[in-house]
Amino acid sequence: MNSKEKSSVKRAVRKTSAHGKASSKTKDSVFRIPIHISFLGGLNEIGKNMTLYEYKGDMFIVDCGLAFPESDMLGVDLVIPDFTYVQRNADKIKGILITHGHEDHIGGLAYLLKVVNAPVYGTALTIGLIEGKLREHNMLDACDLHVIKPGDRIKLGQFEAEAIHVNHSIPDALAFAIRCEAGTIVQTGDFKIDTTPIDGQMIDLARFAEISKEGVLCYLADSTNAEKPGYSASERTVGQSFETLFRRAGKRRIIVATFASNIHRVQQIINEAVSNNRKVALSGRSLENVLSVGKELGYLDVPDGIIIPLDEIGNYEPWQILLVTTGSQGEPMSALSRMAFSDHKKVNISSNDFVIISATPIPGNEKSVSKVVNELMRHGAEVVYEKMYDVHVSGHANQEELKLMLGLVKPRYFIPVHGEQRHLTKHAMLANQVGMASRDIIIPEIGKTVEVCDGTFRENGMVPAGRVYVDGSGVGDVGQVVLRDRTKLSQDGIITVVLTIESVSGEIVAGPDIVSRGFVYVRESEEIMDEMRQVAYDAAVNCIENDIRDWASIKSSIRDEVGQLVYERTRRAPMILPIIMEV
């Protein structure tokens, strides 16, 4: 070991000794028992954030989010983490800490609480939003929810977690300082450093500095904007842009699409509506829910009479109306998308509309947003969505903020979390730039467990983890096989071959009848339909003549023969479904 490495080890020991664990006996008996951190979501993906901590047989969870389905997940509504490992250790779970109220951090919680009965801790707004979700699942009364505030300390078996205020694009966001005998771990949740926040409550940098003096064993930090240089802009810049754009709208109706959960953004929109004597109508259930919770808990200041029902917008002139809607990501069933494609029951887009999309497309949503913008413009509306207008700022820290936090927290070890691989890798490079050695940084994957204690930092083991698909009321009953079938159906269609066989003689008494969906237009493809009938008939007769009466074998033969014919004629591979009836 060289002198530099020895010095590094001594610094680590001094940091840990600040907790009063300096004796050799304590070091042998405590420090060598590692904390295990298992990642069930939030790595190499956007969303589905979920982290599990374990020490001396006690466990707790930080966040339980969802991800929205990708384009190839046909029919899937939501994607949540795999709870197998948590369910297996349900008796060890001492609590669930929630950093903030965004879907990627709370969206999976209702599904988790159905299998694990553990207390949930979050700030007032976060708990208010969670209550709404649990109410939808008819399980609110059965759940143990606790409202906490910055500075509170929560006892979780062998752990104690301290809540720390951070800035994000939703109020009441938290980081946590997690303490146990092995040391202190800091996990930021989603954050940015906003020196002029709308609510006046700047991130508590002083508390991070104080905790740093105690000694931080490991640091887990949001990596979403690790590729973006400089500092993220303050939310107040959006308010200034709104002021300019509202004047530009003139006598036209204004429609603003934004994230429902961005309460600070919604407040600024309402403020501008009041200044311009416009009534505010809401379109989108999630927006209505967040507004209701925000008003009830005092996070939104909404003057009496400013909000009107969507049904009443026809009673006002366009210049008297401000419509706030969901759908800033181009979601097909969102309110803005339905407006754009003339499928909204109460709002028709025209040249008298001025539309502001106050959001940046999440990676993968660019095409969906472009389609909505194109349709809005086709109706004659003016659409503002470009970055040059500052109609959106991120709620995540840029590179200089990430480096500042690394320098402030001064961790012994570092794990970048919350982001795709490129974000995590870039964040690790930023840690290198501020002086951290690569050996003290781990970029884990979902399902991996990181073992950390004084002098030990390594990946050690796997836990069950992955994606669970929610489709309607079904949870986990749709897997890759079903999705492959859906993809195949969507690409090449289905051919159903129906025939009836006499049970005693085995003779074909009816059919085969060919039913096609999504394959060819039957009326213009009679020749191939006749060929398929003949091939299916020949395949069935051949089986019967060879005394093959097993239906599965007959179906397989029909499927193979018809499939080969179809591929030779069309170079397509539709799903072929033989149906045999016996009389």
Secondary structure as UniProt FT lines:
FT   HELIX           3..17
FT   TURN            18..20
FT   HELIX           24..26
FT   HELIX           27..31
FT   STRAND          35..41
FT   STRAND          50..55
FT   TURN            56..57
FT   STRAND          58..62
FT   TURN            71..72
FT   TURN            74..75
FT   STRAND          78..81
FT   HELIX           84..88
FT   HELIX           90..92
FT   STRAND          93..97
FT   HELIX           103..106
FT   TURN            107..108
FT   HELIX           109..113
FT   TURN            114..115
FT   STRAND          120..122
FT   HELIX           124..136
FT   TURN            137..138
FT   HELIX           140..142
FT   STRAND          145..147
FT   TURN            150..151
FT   STRAND          153..156
FT   TURN            157..158
FT   STRAND          159..167
FT   STRAND          173..180
FT   TURN            181..182
FT   STRAND          183..187
FT   TURN            198..199
FT   HELIX           205..214
FT   STRAND          216..222
FT   TURN            224..227
FT   HELIX           236..249
FT   TURN            250..251
FT   STRAND          253..257
FT   TURN            260..261
FT   HELIX           263..275
FT   TURN            276..277
FT   STRAND          279..283
FT   HELIX           285..296
FT   TURN            297..298
FT   TURN            304..305
FT   HELIX           310..315
FT   HELIX           318..320
FT   STRAND          321..325
FT   TURN            328..329
FT   TURN            332..333
FT   HELIX           335..340
FT   TURN            341..342
FT   TURN            351..352
FT   STRAND          353..357
FT   TURN            363..364
FT   HELIX           366..378
FT   TURN            379..380
FT   STRAND          382..384
FT   HELIX           387..389
FT   HELIX           399..409
FT   STRAND          411..417
FT   HELIX           421..433
FT   TURN            434..435
FT   HELIX           438..440
FT   TURN            446..447
FT   STRAND          448..453
FT   TURN            454..455
FT   STRAND          456..462
FT   STRAND          467..471
FT   TURN            472..473
FT   STRAND          474..475
FT   HELIX           480..492
FT   STRAND          494..501
FT   TURN            503..505
FT   STRAND          508..517
FT   HELIX           522..524
FT   HELIX           526..545
FT   TURN            546..547
FT   HELIX           551..570
FT   STRAND          575..582
//
